[in-house]
Amino acid sequence: MADRAPERTVERYVNSGSARLWSAASGRGTPLLMFNGGPGCDDYLGPVAAMIEDLCRVIRFEPRGCGRSDWDGSYDLDTLLSDADAVRRTHNAETCIVAGHSFGPCAALAYALRYPSRVIGLIGIAGGSLVNDRTWSEAYHKALEEFGEDLGGLEFTADPAVNREGNHSWRAYIRRPTLFRNIAGLDIPAIFINGGQDIRPNWPTQQLAALLPRGHYVELPDAPHAIWLTHADELRAKLRQAIQQIIGPGGS
């Protein structure tokens, strides 16, 4: 498919229940709904969206308690998924690819399980995990202490309760008795692109990719957590391959 000049970014507020959520859409083509990391990050994935705007209409939003969206204390996973669906509907996306970075692939997966008829594929960047494992956490914190992490100067504006409540509800979610059975029955293309130099161990994402019927794990050996900062060309190529795998040749 020939590259096309992307349309300008259009910002709009979305009403979801009693909350107003900031959102933006850019590009044209297959709708792609993007989930931020955290939980508790405001919008920072504009550079990633720019990589694929000639293939997809990328829809980004800030969850409750983050950035320009309402800070109302309702920061559980169920509310996040309902809010994301309100964003999808407001942007007139009947079906979409769901994607995210860091915690974002977890939220995208939960969205796909809750709204399977609305999702045609899933793309994860540097994330995707179903475990609450002490050894994983120890390895991450040890590497963070020894080597640190460069996130390109990103600073986030969020209610501190967002991360606490978001993580609490995610840990409750992954204890659901039928979760693994439901994931194993989610028959959509699912591509996870991780960095080999991420200080977060990648084995949980590898497990998740193996559990999904059409899951695929890709690793960029020298890339860190914020892959686009140091390996933009490689990430762009893998994202575009993933999108084409989902929509098929000539799709849009």
GIFEN-V887669 format. One record per pair of residues at least 12 apart in sequence whose C-alpha atoms are under 6 Angstrom apart, sorted by the first residue. I is the first residue (numbers start at 0). J is the second residue. If there is no record, write none. Layout:
<<I;J> <I;J>>
This chain:
<<2;53> <3;53> <5;26> <5;52> <5;53> <6;26> <7;25> <8;24> <8;25> <9;23> <9;24> <10;22> <10;23> <15;82> <15;85> <18;69> <19;68> <19;69> <20;68> <21;60> <21;61> <21;67> <21;68> <22;59> <22;60> <23;58> <23;59> <24;57> <24;58> <25;56> <25;57> <26;52> <26;53> <26;55> <26;56> <27;55> <27;56> <28;54> <28;55> <28;56> <28;251> <29;55> <29;56> <29;251> <30;55> <30;56> <30;57> <30;95> <31;56> <31;57> <31;58> <31;95> <31;96> <31;97> <32;58> <32;97> <33;58> <33;59> <33;98> <33;99> <34;99> <34;103> <35;99> <35;100> <35;103> <36;100> <36;101> <36;102> <36;103> <37;102> <38;162> <38;165> <39;157> <39;161> <39;162> <40;155> <41;61> <41;65> <41;66> <41;155> <42;61> <50;235> <64;157> <64;158> <65;157> <66;156> <66;157> <74;161> <74;164> <74;165> <75;164> <75;165> <75;168> <76;168> <80;110> <94;117> <94;118> <95;118> <95;119> <96;118> <96;119> <96;120> <96;121> <97;121> <98;121> <98;122> <98;123> <99;123> <100;124> <100;125> <101;125> <101;126> <104;123> <104;126> <104;127> <105;127> <120;187> <120;188> <120;189> <120;245> <121;189> <122;189> <122;190> <122;191> <123;191> <123;192> <124;191> <124;192> <124;193> <125;193> <125;224> <127;204> <128;203> <128;204> <139;198> <139;199> <142;198> <183;210> <183;211> <186;212> <188;213> <188;245> <189;214> <190;214> <190;215> <190;216> <191;216> <191;217> <192;217> <192;218> <193;218> <194;218> <194;219> <194;220> <194;222> <194;223> <195;219> <195;220> <195;221> <195;222> <196;221> <196;222> <196;223> <197;223> <197;224>>
